[in-house]
Amino acid sequence: MNEILKAKILFIGNKDGDAQQVEWLLSNVTKPELELMHVPDAEAIINQKSAANADVILLDADCTGDSDFETLKKLRSAIPSVPVVLLTENEDQIGQFAIRNGAQDYLLRNQLNSNSISRGLISAIERHQGSQQPAAEASPLLESATAVLNRLPLGVILVTEQSQVLFFNDKAKRFLDRKDGLILDANRICRAVVPSENKHLGELLTSTLSPASDKQSESDFAMTVTRENSDAPLTILLAPIGTGIAGKGAVLFVSDPIEPVELSIDTICRLYALTPAEGRLALGLTNGRKLDDLAEEWGVSMHTVRSQLRQIFRKTDTSRQSELVKLILTGPAALQASPLL
């Protein structure tokens, strides 16, 4: 790794005295050359998704006004390319929690001196740069993983807790490109075209990431979005995922009921030791069908399909329909599937 000879530091703090102290400490550092920029709060930085070309952000914990690191999480989500170092009081525990929530490091206010602040900031920059290097080496693997996701018969959209899109596969791209039902705006936010449905999508995302109760039904994490050019709405199923230091996130499985997925029931049954009836139910759920609709179509009772679903959950070690769908769509059966036209 190349030696850092010059670095820009963005200090976020609402006290001019603290900014002057940081500037004075940095001015006593001869190597590397450190340039300080100061803003009183993080709101503008987060909204603009820009750190003004800073190499590292020094965030004063006293100016955030939150105890659950929401400002830190928003900074990491808005500007993941710039590391954040938290300036806090003499509490190591707070610093450790900050690291778990996305900070690259932390500095204790009562231990600040020119050496400690420069060493801490430069080390944070170096560690962050080092964490980015393996990405280039892993690019062939990432390309292979992307190719696998592109073979899935349903749309897959990975989003942050702010609905910002991190990735979508080819099937999802086709849905988004049509701008009918779902759209991707200029800020890479996934939105429903109809305002009321977009509000519902945001509420579903919040509920998916922080469910109010373990007793919520699977329908609480699914919805449909209206399409102007089709009588059939798109079906969306949400499931939580982890996105590392960027915070919580979710995967949206998007399906078109006009294009049901042709999965092999025999393959599903062999992979997960399901009976033919259970395999048929698993395929129906994967295609975005509802339990009551399937029961009516097959002429069986809701008690029967619920009993079959419990057996499927037991055999696949899942507990929700979203987990089951994710298991099937990322498993061997889906890689051989194609839309049934």
N, C-alpha and C positions, 0 to 999 in steps of 0.2 A: 504494500500500500504506500502511495506517495505521501511524503511529508506535507502537512498542511502549513502553508506559509502565511495565509491570510484568510480571515473568516469574518462573516457578518453575523452579528447577534441581534435578534429582535427581542427586546425586553417588554413584556406585557405586565404592567403594574400601574395602579391608580395613584401612587404617591410619588411626587416629583423628587422628594428627598431620597427615596430608595433608588430611583433612576440615576440620580447624581452620584450616589455611593457606588453603584455598579460601574458607572462610567469612570469614576476615579480609580477604582480597583483595576479596571481593564487598561487604563492609561499607563499604569505602572508595569505592564507586561511589554517587554521589548520584542519577544518572538514567541509565537507568531503575531502578526499585526492583526489587531482585533478592532472592528468597527461596530459601534453600538447604535441601534435604532430603538426608539421608544414609542409605544402607544399605550393609552390609559386602560383600554379593555380589549377583549378578544372578539367582540361582536363583529366589527368591520372585517377583521382578518378572516373569520369563519364565513361570513356572507360572501366575501370576494374570492374566497378559496385561494388566497395569495399571501405569502409571507414576505413580499417585497424583496425577493431574491436573498433572503436570509439563509444562512447555513444551519442555524440552530435557533430554536425559540426558548427563551428563559421565561417561564410563567410563574408569576408571584401568586402563591396559593391564597394570600390574603385578599386579592382583588377579585377572585372568582365568585364569591358569595355562595358557593355550594359545597356540600360535604361529601358528595358521592362522585366527584371528579367528572361531572357532566361537561364542564368547559374543556377539560383535558381530552375527553373522548371526542367531542365535536371538533377540536383542533386536529386530532389524529385522523379523523374521518375526512375532514375537509382538505387537509394538506398532509397526506401520508408520506410525502417525499422529504419532509423536514422533521428532524427529531425534536422532541420537547423535553426540556429539563425543568423540573419543578423546584422552585425556591420556597422552602417551608421553614417553620420554626424548628426548635431543637427536639423534633420527634421523629426518630428513625422509623417508627411504625407507619406514620403517614406516608413517608417516602417509599416504603416497601409496597404499600397499597397503590401508590401512584404508578409504580413500575408495572404492577399487575394490570393496571388500567390503561397502559399504553405509553407511559413516560419512558424515555431512554435512560434517565438517571434523575437524581435529586440532589440538591445542595441545602445544607443546614445554614440558616441565616446567622446564627451565633458563631459559626466556624468559618465565615467567609474571610478570605484574604486574596491577594492577587494571584498567588500560586494555585490555591484551591479552586477558585472560580475558573481560571484559564484551563487548568488541567481537566476539570470536570466537563467543561463545555467542549473542548477539543476531543476528549475521549468519547463523548457522546456522538460527535460528528463521525469519528473514525469507526465506531461500532456500527453506526447506522449505515455508513458506506460499505462496510464489510458485509453487512446482512443483505445488501443489494447484489453483491457480486455473484453469489451462487445462482441467481436467477438466470444469468446468461448461460452458465454451465448446464442448468437444468432445462433449457429451452427445448431440446428434443423431446424430453419427457412431457413437458407441458403441451407441446404440439400433439403428442400422441394422446394425452388425456383429452385435449380439445376435440381431436378426431373421434374419440369414443363418444363424447357427449353429442357431437354432431350426428351420430348414427342413431341416437335415441329418437323414438317416434313421436315424442311430445316436446313442446317448448319448455326449455329450462332457463330461468332467469334468476341470477344470484343478485340480491340487493342488500344494502346496509340497512340499519334501523331507520335511516332517514329516507329510505326508498331509492337511494342512488344505486344505479346498476353497476355491478362489478363485472358481470359476464352474462352473455346469452348465447345459446347454441343456434345453429342454422334455422331450426324449426321456429324458434322464438323470434329470430330476426325477420322471418317472413311475416309473422303476425304483426310485429312492430312496424315494418315497412309499409304495410297496408294502411296503418293509422286508422283502423276500424275496430273500435273496442278498447285497444291498448295503444299508447303512444310512448315514445321516448323523447322528452323535451331537451332543450339546449343544455340543461344542467345535468343531463343523464339521469333524470328522475323518471321512474316508471309510473305512468298515470293512466287512469281510466278516462275515456273521453267524456262520459256523462258525469257531471259534477257530483251528483249524489252517490254514484258508484265509486268515484274516486275517493270521496270521504269514507265510504265503507271500506275500501281497500286499505286506507291508512289506519283505520280502526282495527281491521283484521291483522295487519302487520304488528301493531302494538300488542294486540291480544296474543298473537303467536309467540312473540318474544318474551312476554311477561303474562302468562295466563293467570286469570283471576282465581281459577279453581282447577284442581286436578279432575273435577267431575264434568268439565266442559265436554260437550259432545263433539264429534269430528266435524259436524256441520258448522260449528262455530269457527272453523278455519278454512272454509270453502265459500266460494261465491261465483256468480256468473256476471259477465259484462256484456252489455247490449252492443250489437253491431248494426250499423246502418244498412249495410249491403247484404245482410243475411238474417233470416228469421231465427236462426239458431244462435244463441249467445255463446261466447267462449266460456269455458269452465276453468276456474283457477283454484288450485289447492296449495296452501301455504304450509311450510314446515320450517322449524328453526334450524340454523346451522351456525357454526363458529367461523369468524373471519379474522382470527388472530388479533393483532393489536388494533385493528380497525374497529373492534367492538363486536357487538352482536349483529347477526344478519339472518336472512331467510332465503329459502329457495321457493320460487313460484313455478309450479308445474301447470302449464297452460295447454289445454286440449280443445280440439274442435270436434263437437259431436257428429258433425257431418263427415269427418274423417276418422272413424274408429280405428284403433290400433289392432293390427292382425298379429297377435302373439299366439304362440303354440300352447294350447292348454296342456297338452301332453308334457311339454318341456317344463312348464310351471309345476305340474304335479310331480314330476320326477325330481326337480330341484328341491322342492320344499315338502315332499312326502304328503301331498294333498290328495284328497279324493277328487274324482271328476267334478262333482257338484261344487266342492270348495275351489277347485281350479277355475271353474266357470264364474264363480262369484268374484274371485280375485281379479280375473280379466275384466269383468264388468266394472269393478271399482277403479281399475287402472284406466279405463276409458272414460272416467268421470261420471259414471252412472250413479244414481242414488239407490240406497237400499230398498226404499218403498217402491220405486219404479221397477227394479229388478224382480221384486217379489210379485208384483202385479203381472209383469210380463211372463213370468214362469209359472204363475198360478199356484204359488206357495204362500204360506203365512209369513208375517214378519218374524214370528218366533223362530221359524225354520232358518231364515237367512241370518238372523242374529246368532243363532246357535252355530251355524257354519262359520260365521265371522270370528266367533270366539275360538273355534278350533284352528282357524287360519292364524290368528294372533299367537296362539300357543305354539304352533308348529314353526312359525317364522320368527319367534322371539320378538314380536312387535306388540304395540299396545294401541296404536292409532292407525286409522286408514292412511294418513299422510306418510307414516313410517312404512307401511306395507307398500304403498305405491312407489315410494322412493327406493325400497329394496328391489322391487321387480324391475323398475325402469333403469336401475344402475347395475342390474345383474345380467347374466348370460342370455336370458330369454329375450331381453329387449334388443340386444345387439343384432339379432336376426330378424327383428320385426320391421314392418313397413306399414305405412298408412293403407287401410283397406278402402280403395276407391270404387 
